[in-house]
């Protein structure tokens, strides 16, 4: 049975992106810094078909394990718009990606196994389709913040992973807001720590 | 040489207190929940001269180590006002506490070794006095958020410890805002995890 999980990098003051994000400014002002720990790891770079990167460290292992479990992604329209303008042609998912949008658009097949499906069905139905696509793998709610919040508030997330970089953004897009805390609670599952980032793994109990 | 440190409990969405805090509502609506993990530990309860509590666990050890290192506290006026109305007569510091306030008031000696000094000197001078009082122990910037932010922005904090409870407040007093991130950076020092709370220890590099 596919699990549904969130896996997202965050600054210590709670932002997943800087202000003024968009196609020409992916992740907003200074937002890329939230992921500096990740950009240097081979597991991330090779997923983008880029050379180099560090191996044999806990951050690389953590990325590798996450990538291995993803069978399908769900993302919001804004995240897709930012990504479409910036991802390489061989975009970094290598599996189906369901994009929440009211725009009618044919599915977009990119080299390397990524197919973007554009859908305005309700979030339950979209998840059902994503689970079918994922087969025995898991579904990742990729972002952005609003999409993650929607799925969390609907009681549809099983696991929530955050990677806290010890940096401060001061402004931008907050991850943990607009939450209906009567609908779910978090329980600590595991913590992995390196000198650059702290990985926190929570199980979500839905009510 | 005394270290200056912050040690504060925080919700996963970044709050150190709920909304509507004050003398009659210490830590604000639902704010006490941020510290549930702490209230059950012997190291905390015995500091309040209360019986019972759990021992032989990593959370209790963490509290004990923190308490042992404190030679003096610095706190803001609002924190003091909330506390004065709610701390037991034998208030839970057992060392000098410097309260930032413009109110003129004689030092207040409480049983059990806590003396509150009320001061409107600048924060550098107050810290100097606190360090003298602390002798070979450390100075804790106790709170609230504004006092912590002031000391952090002044480049006066050496270590920053947060205890993240896996709960959501939704509203209240944020710890990490109004920060001048050009003045300091955080480096991960250590992480301690239990099933109820995650203790993150950062070293502060002041610029």
Interface residues (C-beta under 8 A of the other chain):
Chain A: X12 X13 X14 X164 X166 X167 X168 X170 X176 X177 X179 X181 X185 X186 X187 X188 X190 X191 X193 X194 X195 X196 X197 X198 X200 X202
Chain B: X12 X13 X14 X164 X166 X167 X168 X170 X176 X177 X179 X181 X185 X186 X187 X188 X190 X191 X193 X194 X195 X196 X197 X198 X200 X202
